[in-house]
Amino acid sequence: MIVLAETSGWLLNAGVVVGGALAALALAAAAFFALQLVSQRVAAIASTTAKQSLAQPLFWVEVGLGSVLLLLFALIPYNTFGDDTKVMKDSGLTLVMVLAILLAVWSASVSIADELEGRTALTLLSKPISRRQFIVGKFLGVVGAVYLLFVILGVVLLAMIALKANLEARDLAQHGGGAGQIRGEMLEIVPGLVLAWFEAVVLASISVAISTRLPIVPNLVTCAAIYAIGHLVPLVVQSSAGKLPIVSFIGQLLATLLPVLDHFNVQAAVASGRGIPLEYLAWAGAYAALYCTAARATRPTCGRLTARGVPRPRARS
């Protein structure tokens, strides 16, 4: 009877996960359909960019590597005396976030910087497509690829959390945690995945803006520095060193110019089982949308391109 109950619980939770994944994919399809109604040119660029990102080996390497590591996280005992699932949530959410950010920055760099370096973007920009449509389409294509990565790894993470919760309950001689309890452990991680996706989208917008001016390597270095500063600035300001006027001023200046990525860092709250209110998700989403809009609003220029996307004429002697 215990085995039958655990099996039925697993099937029920698996149905919930599959249903959530299908709903997420349906939401993405509806968003793409709406984009086609608004601007078919931007939708075409976004679709091509997303296909290029999915065709990169990095995407499938991250899917395979992330799935294997999440499985190892679920099977490795942490010896925390009842907190293994919490550690699993923290580690898994951090892994998914880092892989998504890496894909976002790399895809943005390759899809824009490489085309500008190889001058293949001139063919597209010579058509009746504005540079702003080109940049927005590229950004949405990168975001679409990152979204698909989140859906895949999110399903794996939820399944591994269910496995870890069941294994932990058995180790504590509780004969399984029950379908309802395991489902609760799984659903607690969903807000963390949403906030992690917001952070990846913000860094993708920054990478897209930088890619119009710098090649791949400086772009990666700059985004890595922004990622580190965005997480460290609030800690510096709140520490004892932040009481100094000069440190507080620099911290506030960086927090104003750069995105405060610590707003999306709620792994500790998710791991401890504290719920994240919908109001916080809404404010975080608004903050990410505003920063992405500001990043894309910068004039998408490149020193080798004129306003119409053709090479600058050389002055005759």
N, C-alpha and C positions, 0 to 999 in steps of 0.2 A: 504493500500500500504506500509506503514512504517513497519507493522508487517511482511508482506510478504518479504520485502527487508531484514529485520533483520534475518528472518528464512533462506532465501537463503544464506545470508552471513555466518551464523552459520554452515550450511551444507558444504559450500565451505571450510571454515577454518577447520572443522572437517575432511574433506577429505585430506587436506594438512597434518594435524597431523597424521592421520592414515597412509598416504603414507610415511611420514618420519619415523614412527615407523617400518613399514615393511622394508624400506630400511636399517634401523639400524640392524634389525634382519637378513636380507639377508647378510649384511656385516659381522656379527658375524659368520654366517654359512659358508661363503666363507673363513674366517680366520681359522675356525676349519678344513675345508677340506684341506686347504693348510698345516696346521700343521700335518694332517694325512699323507700327501705326504712326509713331511720332516722326521717325526719320529712318527711311530704308537704307540710306547710305551709311549712317552710323551703325545700324544693325548688321549690315554686310561686313563692315570692317571689324566689328566686335566678333562676329561669327568666325571670320578668317583667323583673327588673332587667337581666339579660344582653341580652334583646331590646331594651330601651330604650337600652342603651349601644351596641348594634350599629346602632340606627336613628339615632343621632346623626350629624350630618355630620362631626364631628371624627374618628370612627373611619375613615371612608372617605377623608377628607383625609389622615390619617396613612398609610393603606395606599398611596394613590397617591403621596404625597410621598416616603415612605420607599422605595418601589420605584424611583422615578425617581432619587433621590439615590444609592441603592446601585448602580444601573446606571452613573451618572456616576463613582462611586468606582472601578468596575471598568475604565472606559474611559480615565480620566485617567491619563497616565503620571506617576509620582512621581520618576522618575530617581534611584532609590536603588541601582542596580547590583545587582539581585538580591533586594532586600527589599521590592518593591512589594506582594507578597502579604501580608507582615506588616503593612504600613501599612494595607492594605485591611481586614484582620481587625480591627485596632484601631479604625479609623474606623467600620466597619460595625457592630461590636458596641456601640460608644458610641451611635451613632445609634438603633439599635433600643431600647436601654435607656432613652434619654431620651424617645423617643416613647411607650414603654409606661408610663413613670412619669407623663407628662403625661396620658395617657388614664385611668390609674388614679385620679389625684387629681381630675381634672375629672368623671369619671363618678360617683365617690363623692360629690362636692359636689352635683352636679345631682340625683342620685337620692334623696338624703336631705334636704339643705338646702332644695331647692325644694319638696319635698312638705311639709315642716314649715312653710315660709313660706306656702305656698298652702293649708295645712291639709287637703290631700288625704290625708295620712297618717292623719287621724282616722277616715276611713271604714274603713281597714284595721285600725287598732288597736282600733276598737270591736268587732271580731269576736273570737272566742276565739283570739287570737294574742298572745302575750306580746311585750313590747318587745325582749327578748333574741332571740327568734326573728326579729323584724323586722330587727334590726341584723345578725344572722348571715346571714340570707338576702340582705340587700343586699350585704354584704361578699362572699359567695360569687358573687353575680351579677356584681359588678365584676371579681372575679378571673377569672371565666369569660371575660368579654370581653377582658381583657388577655391571657389564655392564647391565645385565638384570634388576636389580633394577633401574638403571638410566633410562632405556627405559620406564619402567612402570611409575615411578614417574615423569619422564620428560613429558610423555603424559598427566598425570593428571595436572602437573604444567602449561603446555601450555593451556589446557582447562580452568583452573581456571583463568589464566591471561586474556583469551578472555572474560570470564564471568565478571571479575572485570572491564575490560575496558568498557564493555557494560553497566554495572551498573553505573559506574562513569559518562559515557556520559549521561545517563538518569538523573542522579542527577543534572547534569549541564544543563539540558533541551536542549540537543543536538540531541535527538531522535536517539541515537546509534552512535557509532563512525565510522560506515562503515566497510565493509569487508576488504578493503585494509588497513585501519588504524589499525584495530585489528590484522590483519595478521602481520603487521609490529611490533606491540608490542610483538607478540608471537615469531617472528624470532629473535628479539634482545636478547632473553634469551638463545638461542642455544649456542653461543660461551661460555657463562658462564657455561653452563652444561658441555661442553667439557673440560674446564679448571678444573672444580670441579672433573671430572672423572680422570684427570691427577693426581690431588692431592691424590685422593683415591688410585690410582695405586701405587704411590710412597710410601704411608704409608703401603700398602699391602706388598710391597717388603721388607720393613723394618721389618714388623711383621713376615714374612716368615723367614727372616734371624735370627731373635731373637728366633723364635720358635724352632729352632734346638738346642738351648742351654738352654733356660729358659722355665719354665712352663707358664700356662695361665696368672695368676695374675701378675707376674713381667713383662710379655710381655705387658699386657694392660697398666700398670703403665708407662713403658718405652715409649710406643707409645704415650700416653697422654702427657708425658713431651716433647717429640720431637715435637708433634703438637703445643704445647704452645710456645716452644722456637722458632720453625720455623716461627711462625707468629710475635713474639715479637722482635727478634733480629734486623730486619731492622729498627723498630721503635726506639729501644734503640740507635742504631748507629747514626741515623739521628737526634736524640734529642740533647738537650744541654749537657746532660750527656755523649753523644758519643764523644764530643770534648776532653774529658780527654784521655790521651794516653792509660792508662790501660784498660779503658772501650772500647775504639776503638779496641784495640788489641784483647780483649776477644770476642768482637762482630764479628770481622773479622774471628777469629779462629772458632767460632761456625758456622758462615755462610759458612765456607769452609768444615767443617766436617759434618754438618747436612744440610738437604735440606732446602732451603729458600722457605717455603711454601707461603710466601707473593706474590711470582710470580704468583700464581694461584688465588689470591684473587682479583677479579675484580667486586665484587658485586656492588660497588659504581658506576663504569663506566656503568655497564649494567643497573642499576636502573635509571640512569640519561639519558639513551638513547644514550650515546656515543658509537659508533661502535668500535668493537675490530678488528684490521686489521688481515688478514690471516697470515701475517709475524710474528706477536706476537704469534699466535696459533702454528705456526710451530716451533718457538724457544722454546716455553714452552713444546711442545711435545718432542723435542729433549732433553731438559733438563731432563724431566721425564724419557725418555728412557735411557739416560746415567746413571742417578742415580739408576734406577732399575737394570741395568746391573751391576753396581758396587756393589749393595747390594747383588745380586745373585752370584756375582763372589767370594764372601767370601767363604772360604772352608766350605761346609755343613757338619760339624762334630757334633758328640754328644758324650759325655764322655762315654756312655754305648755301643757305636758301634765302631767297627773297620773299616778298609778301605773297607772290603767286606760286612759290614752290619751284622756281627754275633757277639755274645757276646765275650768279651775278656776272654781268658782262665785264670783261677785262678792258681797262682803259687802253686806248691806242696811243702809241708814242708818236 
